């Protein structure tokens, strides 16, 4: 089943945005993989739905970096994208066995396809 997973937003003052979202939306700061850059994962009902990262990190265009969906098979989706001639890249979520596919769309829209856990 495919479902919305998270939105990744890039901001200058992560702590101010974190505190704002905690107060307004009711999200809670939770665990985050050991990425090479500072950030926060904000959870709603035990799901990390908002990922905060620095605005100056690579690929930052505007405040939304990407929108993510979960539930894909990495091999099947990679084959579909390749057959359709759609460029993509695959990477592994830090400290996990979760493959991710990133697709760049029109006007800088970036989509992350979280895939089911795999054996590397």
Phi, psi and omega in degrees: 000129178274137179215157172299140181246301181196168170241139179251120180241144182251124184223160179279316181250087184299322183294319179295317179292318177303308182297321177299311182293325176297315183289319187274314186267330182091018176287164179232143177290134181220188183300151182215140177302162183278072178287167181277002181228157181289149176176180178224147168250126181253127188257144171232117182054049177068014178240127180282089188271341178233124177249121177262138179216163181291141179298330183276003178288156183309142174079008182286119176229114185067201182261342175264121179272313178199162174243134186243145175233149185239149171121019184260153170267122187299318181290314181297313182291321177300317179296318179298314181296317179298315180297328180275356180073025180262118180295144180203168173223148179248137173217170181251134176299130184309136175064021181222179173249034182256112175282148178231141175246129176249132181233129177264128182249187179302147176058028176081009178292124180246127179245133174253129176252103178287128183257161177297149181306145184225168175260126181271000000 
